[in-house]
């Protein structure tokens, strides 16, 4: 027959064994939700890219007008699931170059372009030009196949074109089945056409077009 102290010790051991079992189950559940390490045997890198082209439609930041939104889609093909890990964005500015004559005057020269991979500005020091002073927008994602994801929530452009956040690495990786159609809508709120030759956009006398490329980077799950 066990003494009272032995019975108390046995009860404590039973309790600790139960707690350990619960913690092991919690750990197994947590590990199941984490992304698997990359393996060339089970997955391979994949990227879907879509582009938007916008022309300047306002002459002054103080007199904005409505700018038609645009929607582009991509389809997860190949019958393989696609896991989105990050959203990578670049903005290409296309226009006519500024040529300074020997007398210091400005003239319009050949066509040129500059690409901002991410970050808010180009140029240095007092010559900086901030992207959102020329082109700014809201964006939203929609899953046209599964209504449980991406419900057209409008987000500011800083979440796509920010030196702090871009490429935007998603905290939760969404795995999309093959055949899923994703729609991205860009809603411009500013598309400025005149460039200041004394700023980081100094190559431009006139901006003719903004080309926004959005890439969904991740892996195609093979097995």
C-alpha positions as CSV (number, residue, x, y, z in Angstrom):
1,X,0.0,0.0,0.0
2,X,1.3,3.4,-1.0
3,X,1.9,6.1,1.5
4,X,0.2,9.5,1.1
5,X,3.5,11.0,-0.2
6,X,3.9,8.3,-2.8
7,X,0.3,8.8,-3.9
8,X,0.8,12.5,-4.3
9,X,4.0,11.9,-6.3
10,X,2.2,9.4,-8.5
11,X,-0.6,11.9,-9.2
12,X,1.9,14.6,-10.1
13,X,3.6,12.3,-12.5
14,X,0.3,11.5,-14.2
15,X,-0.5,15.2,-14.5
16,X,2.9,16.0,-16.0
17,X,2.6,13.2,-18.5
18,X,-0.8,14.6,-19.5
19,X,0.6,18.1,-19.9
20,X,3.5,16.8,-22.0
21,X,1.1,14.9,-24.3
22,X,-1.0,18.1,-24.8
23,X,2.2,20.1,-25.6
24,X,3.3,17.5,-28.1
25,X,0.0,17.7,-29.9
26,X,0.1,21.5,-30.0
27,X,3.6,21.4,-31.4
28,X,2.6,18.9,-34.1
29,X,-0.4,21.1,-35.1
30,X,1.9,24.2,-35.3
31,X,4.5,22.4,-37.4
32,X,1.9,21.3,-39.8
33,X,0.9,24.9,-40.5
34,X,4.5,26.1,-41.2
35,X,5.8,26.2,-44.8
36,X,7.9,23.3,-45.8
37,X,11.6,23.9,-46.5
38,X,12.3,24.3,-50.3
39,X,13.0,21.0,-52.0
40,X,13.6,20.7,-55.8
41,X,12.0,17.3,-55.6
42,X,8.7,18.6,-54.3
43,X,8.5,22.2,-55.6
44,X,10.1,24.7,-58.0
45,X,10.2,28.5,-58.1
46,X,7.4,30.1,-60.1
47,X,6.4,33.7,-60.8
48,X,3.3,35.2,-62.4
49,X,3.7,38.8,-63.6
50,X,1.1,41.2,-64.9
51,X,1.5,44.8,-66.2
52,X,-0.6,47.9,-66.2
53,X,-0.1,51.0,-68.4
54,X,-1.4,54.4,-67.4
55,X,-1.1,57.7,-69.3
56,X,-0.9,61.0,-67.4
57,X,-4.4,62.5,-67.4
58,X,-4.0,65.6,-65.1
59,X,-1.9,68.7,-65.5
60,X,-1.7,69.7,-61.9
61,X,-1.7,67.9,-58.6
62,X,-4.2,70.5,-57.4
63,X,-6.8,69.6,-60.1
64,X,-7.2,65.9,-60.1
65,X,-9.7,64.1,-62.3
66,X,-11.1,60.6,-62.3
67,X,-8.7,58.0,-63.7
68,X,-10.2,54.8,-64.9
69,X,-9.1,51.8,-62.9
70,X,-7.7,48.7,-64.6
71,X,-8.0,45.0,-63.7
72,X,-5.7,42.2,-64.8
73,X,-5.9,38.5,-64.0
74,X,-3.5,35.6,-64.0
75,X,-4.4,31.9,-64.0
76,X,-2.6,29.3,-62.0
77,X,-1.8,26.8,-64.7
78,X,-0.3,23.3,-65.1
79,X,-2.7,21.8,-62.7
80,X,-0.2,22.3,-59.9
81,X,-0.9,24.3,-56.7
82,X,1.0,27.6,-56.5
83,X,2.1,29.0,-53.1
84,X,2.5,32.8,-53.1
85,X,5.4,33.8,-50.9
86,X,5.9,37.5,-51.9
87,X,4.6,40.3,-54.2
88,X,7.3,42.1,-56.1
89,X,6.6,45.4,-57.9
90,X,8.4,47.8,-60.2
91,X,7.3,51.1,-61.8
92,X,8.7,52.2,-65.2
93,X,8.4,55.8,-66.1
94,X,8.5,56.6,-69.9
95,X,8.8,60.0,-71.4
96,X,10.9,62.5,-73.4
97,X,14.3,63.5,-72.2
98,X,15.5,66.9,-71.3
99,X,18.5,68.3,-73.1
100,X,20.4,71.3,-71.7
101,X,21.9,73.5,-74.4
102,X,25.2,75.3,-74.0
103,X,23.2,78.4,-73.0
104,X,21.5,76.6,-70.2
105,X,18.1,76.4,-71.9
106,X,16.0,73.2,-71.9
107,X,14.9,71.4,-75.0
108,X,13.0,68.1,-75.5
109,X,15.2,65.4,-76.8
110,X,14.9,61.6,-77.4
111,X,12.6,59.2,-75.6
112,X,13.9,57.7,-72.4
113,X,12.7,55.6,-69.4
114,X,13.7,54.9,-65.8
115,X,12.6,52.0,-63.7
116,X,12.0,52.1,-59.9
117,X,12.3,48.5,-58.7
118,X,10.9,49.5,-55.3
119,X,11.3,52.3,-52.8
120,X,9.7,55.6,-52.7
121,X,12.1,57.9,-54.6
122,X,14.9,58.3,-57.1
123,X,17.8,60.7,-57.0
124,X,19.8,61.9,-54.0
125,X,20.0,64.9,-51.7
126,X,17.9,67.8,-52.9
127,X,17.4,66.1,-56.3
128,X,15.1,63.4,-54.9
129,X,11.8,62.8,-56.6
130,X,9.2,60.8,-54.7
131,X,7.2,58.3,-56.7
132,X,3.9,59.1,-55.0
133,X,4.2,62.8,-56.0
134,X,3.9,61.7,-59.6
135,X,2.0,58.4,-59.6
136,X,-0.1,57.0,-56.8
137,X,-2.8,54.4,-56.5
138,X,-4.9,52.0,-54.5
139,X,-4.8,48.2,-55.2
140,X,-7.0,45.2,-54.4
141,X,-6.9,41.5,-54.9
142,X,-9.8,39.2,-55.7
143,X,-9.9,35.4,-56.0
144,X,-12.4,34.7,-58.8
145,X,-12.4,31.0,-58.1
146,X,-12.6,30.8,-54.3
147,X,-14.6,33.5,-52.5
148,X,-12.8,32.9,-49.2
149,X,-9.6,34.7,-50.3
150,X,-8.7,38.2,-51.3
151,X,-12.0,40.0,-50.9
152,X,-11.2,43.2,-52.8
153,X,-9.9,45.1,-49.8
154,X,-8.4,48.4,-51.0
155,X,-4.7,48.9,-50.0
156,X,-2.5,51.9,-50.4
157,X,0.4,51.8,-52.9
158,X,3.0,52.0,-50.1
159,X,2.3,48.3,-49.4
160,X,3.5,47.4,-52.9
161,X,6.1,50.1,-53.6
162,X,7.9,50.7,-50.3
163,X,11.6,50.4,-49.5
164,X,10.6,49.0,-46.1
165,X,8.0,46.5,-47.3
166,X,9.0,45.5,-50.8
167,X,9.1,42.9,-52.0
168,X,6.1,42.4,-49.8
169,X,6.7,39.0,-48.1
170,X,3.4,37.6,-47.0
171,X,3.2,36.5,-43.3
172,X,0.8,33.8,-44.3
173,X,1.6,31.9,-47.5
174,X,-1.6,31.2,-49.5
175,X,-1.6,28.0,-51.6
176,X,-3.8,28.3,-54.7
177,X,-5.0,25.2,-56.5
178,X,-4.3,24.8,-60.2
179,X,-6.9,26.7,-62.3
180,X,-7.3,29.5,-59.7
181,X,-7.9,32.9,-61.3
182,X,-6.6,35.9,-59.3
183,X,-7.6,39.4,-60.3
184,X,-5.6,42.5,-59.4
185,X,-7.2,46.0,-59.6
186,X,-5.2,49.2,-59.8
187,X,-7.1,52.4,-59.0
188,X,-4.9,55.4,-59.8
189,X,-5.4,58.6,-57.7
190,X,-2.6,60.6,-59.3
191,X,-0.9,60.4,-62.7
192,X,1.2,63.5,-63.1
193,X,2.6,64.2,-66.6
194,X,5.0,67.1,-66.1
195,X,8.5,66.4,-64.7
196,X,10.7,69.0,-62.9
197,X,14.1,68.9,-64.6
198,X,15.8,69.9,-61.3
199,X,14.6,66.7,-59.4
200,X,15.5,63.1,-59.5
201,X,13.1,62.8,-62.5
202,X,15.4,65.4,-64.2
203,X,15.8,63.3,-67.4
204,X,12.2,64.0,-68.3
205,X,10.6,67.0,-69.9
206,X,7.3,65.2,-70.2
207,X,6.1,61.9,-68.8
208,X,4.1,59.9,-71.4
209,X,3.4,56.7,-69.6
210,X,3.6,54.8,-66.3
211,X,4.1,51.0,-66.6
212,X,3.4,49.2,-63.3
213,X,4.5,45.5,-63.1
214,X,3.3,43.3,-60.3
215,X,4.8,39.9,-59.8
216,X,3.5,37.1,-57.6
217,X,6.6,35.1,-56.6
218,X,6.5,31.7,-54.9
219,X,6.7,28.0,-55.7
220,X,4.8,25.5,-57.7
221,X,4.1,22.5,-55.6
222,X,4.9,19.3,-57.5
223,X,3.9,16.7,-54.9
